[in-house]
């Protein structure tokens, strides 16, 4: 009887541990996977990074905006908790990414340096986060004007978490569909060439609710360039670099949250992390 009790205790403890949040990381071929048994729809995959961008992008062919880059994995811890990536841009800029996973969050520290004697026009960068599994959406519907998945998505307006689609909804741009919400300080000629909303985010926090509305996946960057609802069941919070003078280095901070659907708790945490 004592043996059976001990065995039952071990099994119950194992189930409890398995249910607790515990995130790990994997990066390969420019895709970052955030892995956890508790994540609805499986790992969160982010094209990290999709592109580094020049200013003047709003009404220009996308190929003229992108600064080509090469990426490599510098290191990855054996426990899957930390990866370091290095990007080398065509103009000579070097960007180091240190990414660390906690129980229910992922921390990003990005250090962009220009070791050349020429000014770099790298103004912003795009991590493209795929959310179809998390929100339970079919990617084939992503190119609709109001794709179903965006009803799970949100951004911050007037200090409040606001669900999409927002009103008004911009429809005209060089490329459609999609919706861009630029930070207040960003020149409107320098953003993603998708429909640009007149609405201005009050902060760089954006994300989505899981299909059952029980969890939130959110991401924030400081500084940020824009919040962008994409065309492949993705959401963006594109971080801002703002150009680099010869010899200049800038540090950008980001965080991903995978938490219960408690809006008040998330906002409190975000404001503490990004005062």
C-alpha positions, 0 to 999 in steps of 0.5 A, a space after each residue: 500500500 505504501 508503495 502504491 501511495 508513493 507511486 501515485 504521488 510521483 505520478 501526480 507530481 509529474 502531471 503537475 510539473 508538466 502543466 506548469 509553464 516552462 519555455 525553451 528556445 530553438 533557432 534555425 534557418 532564421 526561425 525562432 521557436 518558443 516551445 512549451 507543453 502548455 502553449 495552445 496550438 504548439 510552438 510559437 514560430 517567429 521569422 527572426 528576423 524577416 528583414 532589416 529596413 531603410 526609411 522611405 518605405 511606405 510607398 516604395 517597392 519592398 525590394 528597395 527597402 530591405 537591407 540584405 543580411 546574413 544570420 548565424 547561430 553563435 551559441 545555444 545553451 544545452 537546456 534550451 533557455 538561451 540562444 545568441 544570434 549574429 546578423 551581418 547586414 550588407 552595409 557592414 552593421 553587426 547586430 547581436 541578439 541574446 534571447 533568454 526563456 523563462 517560465 512564461 516569458 522570453 527576453 530579447 536584448 538586441 545590440 546593433 553596432 556600426 563598425 564602418 566609417 559610413 552612416 547606416 540607414 537601417 531604421 527598423 527590423 521585422 520579427 514576423 510572429 506566426 499565430 495560426 496555431 495559437 488562435 486556431 485560424 486557417 492560414 488560407 483565410 489570412 488574405 481577406 480584408 478582415 481575416 478571421 484571426 485578427 478578431 483574436 488580436 489586440 493593440 494598445 489605444 489610449 492606454 487600453 487593450 483594444 481588439 481588432 478590427 479597429 475603426 476606421 480600417 485603412 484599405 489603400 496602400 501599395 500592397 494590400 491587405 493588412 493594417 499598420 499602426 505606426 508609433 507616434 514618433 515615426 515618420 509616416 513615410 518610413 513604415 510598412 507599405 501596407 494600409 496605414 491606420 490613422 490610429 496611433 498606439 499608446 504603447 508598443 504592446 500587441 498580441 492575441 488571445 488563444 482560440 479558447 480565450 484562456 491565454 494571451 500571447 503578447 510582445 513588446 519592444 522598446 523602441 518600436 517602429 510599428 504594430 502590423 497585422 500581416 497577411 500570413 496569419 502573423 502579427 508584428 511588433 517591429 523594433 526601431 533602430 533609427 539609423 546608425 552613425 559611424 561607430 555608433 551602437 544602440 541597444 533595443 529591448 523586447 519581451 514576449 509574454 505567454 500568460 493567462 488571459 488576465 488583461 489587468 495582470 498583463 498590463 501591470 507587468 508590461 508597465 513594470 517591464 517598460 516604464 
